[in-house]
């Protein structure tokens, strides 16, 4: 085994023909900061033309999860300090990494074991081989802080069956392994107690050769997806033209889960919901992941530089932790017409792709 110079929060090393990347910030459930993103990108750059590295394996340290997301508190500090424009540096680096993983010429295998949310989806959701376990909890929960899904999340959500993408995007609901596979966020379910064996197989492989074939030796069929079982009410309600109409349709349903979803939406940022609904639907017409990332970049900079709900949502959830955000506007009934279109038309001062 050989190692690169140590990083404080990403372990980079090679084992046989496998380049191994382990997020190493377990106390924060491996939440990403800019340094970690740069370390991951540098390793991929180094291994791309290294003939000795044939597979890249990404996982997370600790037993809580692969990655809980990006460093949202750091984003909050930049905005409240009047440095909102500097947030673009983080997002540009993160989105370039998301695209790099999707386009990497060698197979990238990711173990999305445990919590994999937000920025964690950006790492895991675009890999060639995406493994979940019985402990996996996947979500794009950005609306819960007055924000919108990014890191290519709208691309994945837009291609989920039926209206599950709108449901997951707006409510921030958590998926288990079966849900993640059914919605296109993951490929295989491997029991968590077999992950070490799978790692060893990737390093020592002889036959079969490909990572997918190896994973299939450990793959188990999950229980049926609860989300797929609930598609009748989800597809009906989340096909509506606006957030207000979605809530009305949920209220009219008989299913308790529909009423719970309506209550969730009433508690979230109306601005975040309206923009997220528009973003997922617009992503369905985009040609590829890079186009979705470009659209998301415009949206996140719009939130960071011109809207109060992102700061307020982070304050309520992570700073003061009073769980009582004061959204502006407070009700979906007070949303201005065309807000989603306005956000989608926003042009950031610095382009995403250099």
N, C-alpha and C positions, 0 to 999 in steps of 0.2 A: 504494500500500500504506500502511496506517495501523497504528500500534502502540499498545498499552497501555503504561503505565509498566512498565519492565523488571522482571522477576523474576529472581532469581539462578539459578533452576533450572527454570523453565518459560518458554519463549518464547511470548508471546501477541501475535498480530497478525492483521490482515485483509488478504486479497488478493482484490480484486474482491468477489464475494459469498460468499467462503469465509472463515470464521473458522478460523485455524490455531493449533493448540496443539502445541508440540514440547517433550517432556520433555528437559531439558538438563542432565543429570548423567551424561555418557557414561562417566566413569571408574568409576562404580558401576553401569553398565548401566542408568542412569536409574531406580534404585531409589527408591521413593516415600517421602518424609517428610511430616509434617503440613503444612508450608508449601506443598509442591507440590500436595497435595490441595486445600488452600484456594484456591490460585491457579487451579487447573482449575475448581473450583466457581464461583468469582467470575466467570470468563470466560463460563461457560455461563449464569449469571444475567444477565450484561450483554447477551449476544447473543440471549436468548430472545425479546425484544420489539423487537429491532433489525431493521427491515425490510430493511436492506442486507445482512444476513448470512442466507444461505439454506441453507448447508451448513457443518458443522463437520468439520475434518480433524485427526485426532490421530496424531502419529508420534513417533519418538524420535531424538535426536541421536546421532551416532556410527554405527559400522557393526557393533556387536555385538548390538544388540537394541532392541526397543521399551521393555521394562521387566523387570528381573530379579525384581521383587517389592517387598514393603514393607521398611521399615528394621528388619529383624529384630534387629540388634545394639542399636538403640535400645530395642526392646522388652525385650531381655535386661537392659539397664542399669536400666530402670524396675523390673523385678521384683526383681532382686538388691538394689536400693537400698531395697526395702520400699515401693515406690510402685506396686504392681500395679494398684490401682484407677484410677490415672491412664491406664493403657493404654486404658481405655474411650473416652477422648476421641479418640484416633487412630482406633479402629475405628468409632466413630459417624460421624466425618467421612468415612472411606473408604467405608463402606457406603452413606451418603447419596449419595455421588458415583456409586457403582455403579448405584444405583437411578435416579439422575438421568439417566445416560447411556442406560439402557434406556428411560426414559419421555420422553426429550427430544422436543419437538414438531418439531424440525428434524432432518434426517438427519445422523447422526454416522458418519463414515467413519474407520476405524482401519486403519493399516498395521502389522500384527503381523509385521514383518520381523525375523528373528534371534530372540534369546532373548526369550520372552514367557511369564513364569511367575508363579505366585502372584498378587500384586497387579496384575501386568500383565494377567492373565486378567480380573481385575475391570474393567479399563478396556476391553479389546478384546472380551471375550466377549459383552458385552451391547449392543454397538453395532449400529446398523441395517445397516451394510455392513462386513464383516470380511474384510480382505485379508491373505493370507499369501503367502510367497514360497518359493523353493527353499532359502532359508537359515533358514526359520522353525523354531524349536524351542519347542513349547508344552508346559507341564506344570503340574500342581498337586502340587508335591513336599513338601508340609507334613509328611507322616508321617516324612520323613527327619530332621526335627528334633523328633520327639515331639509333633507338633501335628496339626491337622486342616484340610482344605481349607475356605476361607472365600471372601469377596468374591463370593458367588453361585456359587462353583465347584460346590457340591453340587447346585445347580439344573441346571447344564449336565451334570454327570456323571450325574445321575439320569435324564436324558433321552437319553443316548447309547444306541446300539443294544445289545440284549442285556444282557450283564453287563460290557461294556467300561467302564462307569462305576465299578463296584467295582474292576476291575483297575487302572484309571488312578489312582483315589483311593488305594488301599492301597499300590501299588508306587511311586507317583510317577513312573511311566514317561513318557518324552518322546515327543511326537507330532511328526511332520513335517507338511508341508502337506497331503498326501493324508489322513493320519490325522485331522488337525484338521477338515478338511471332512467326512470320513465320520462323525465323532463329533458333529458339530454345534457345534464350537468356532469354525468359520470358514465363510465363504461362497465365496470366490474365491481362486484362485492366480494371481498376476501375477509374472512374472520380476522380480527385484530391479532389473535394469538398465532396466526400463520404469516404475519408480515415479515418476521425475521427469516423464516424459511424462504419466503419469496425473494427477499433481498439477497440471500445466499445463492438462490437459483439464478438470479440475474447476473451475479458475479461469476459463478462457476459453470454457467450454462454450456451444454454440449449439444443436446438434442431435446426438445426443439430449439431453434435458433432465435426466433423473434420474441421481443418482449410480450406481445399479445399472446402468443402461443404459450409462453411460460406462465403468464397470469392465469390463463384458462386452466392450468393444472391445479390452481388453488381457488378458483372462482366457485362461488356458491350462489344459487338462485335465491334472491331475497323474497320475503313475503310480498304479496301484492301491494301495490302502491295505494295508499289512502287517498292521495290526490286524484289519481285516475278514477277511483271509485266515486269521488265527489264532483266529477266533471259536469254533471247535469246542471247543478245550481251555479257552479263557477262560470261555465260557459254562458249561461243565460245572463247572469248579472254583469259580468265583466266585458260583455260585448257592447254595453251601453256607450253612448257617445261622450258622456261627461262623468266626472266623479260624482256629481250630485245625482245623476240618474243611476249610476251604479249602486249608490247607497239606497236609493228608493227601491230598486229591484231586489236588493238584499233584504230589505225590510219586508217586502211582499212575499218572500219565500217562507216555506214552513220549516226548513232545516235549521236546527240550533246553530250549526256551524256558520250558516249564512248570517244569522243575527249577530254572532260573535264577530264576524268579519266587518259588518256594518259599524259596530261599536268601535272596533279598532280604527277604522277609517275616520270616524268622527273625532278621534283623539289626536290624529296626526296633522301635520302641516298641510293646509289646503294648497298652498303654493307648491310644496314638494309633490303632492299627489297629482296636481294638474300637469305639472311639467313631466313627471315620470310617465303618466299615461300617454302623453304626446310622444315622449322619447321612445318608448317601447314600440308604439305603432309606426313611428317613422323608421325605426331600425329594420322593420320587416321589408322595407323597400330599398334598403341599402345593399350594395353589391358584396361587401366583405367585412371582416372584422376591423380592418384599419379604418374603413369609413365610419363604422360605429364608434370606434375610439375617438375619431376626430369630432364626431357629433357630441359625444360625451364631454370632451375637453371644453368645447364651447359652453356647454351647460354648466359644468362645475365652476368655470371661471365667472360665469354670470351669477351663480349663487354666491361665490366667494367675494365678489366685488360690488354687488349691487342689491343684495337681498338680506334682510335681517334674520330670517328664520334659521339659517344654518348655524350661526353663532348662538342663537337662542336655544336651538335644539341640543347642541353640544353642552351648553351651560347647564341645561336642565337635567341631562342624562349623565354627564361625566364630571362637571365642575362642581356646581352646587348640589347636584343629585337630588333636587326636590321633585323631579318627575312632573313638573307643572309648567311647561313652556307656555309663553304668551305669544301665540302665532299672529302674524300680520299678513293678511286678514285672518280672523279667528274662525271663520266659517266658509265652507265651500260656496255658500249662497252669496258671499261677498266678493268672490273672485272676479276680476275684470275679464271681459270677453277677450279671447285670443291670447291669453297669457302663455299657453304652451307654445304657440306659434312664435310669439315674441322671444321666448327663451331659445327656441331652436334657431332663430335668425341671428342670435348674438354672435359677434365675431371677436374672439380674444385678441388682445394687443400683440401677443407673440404666437406664431403658428405652432402647431403641435409637432409637425415633421420638419426638421431642418434640412 
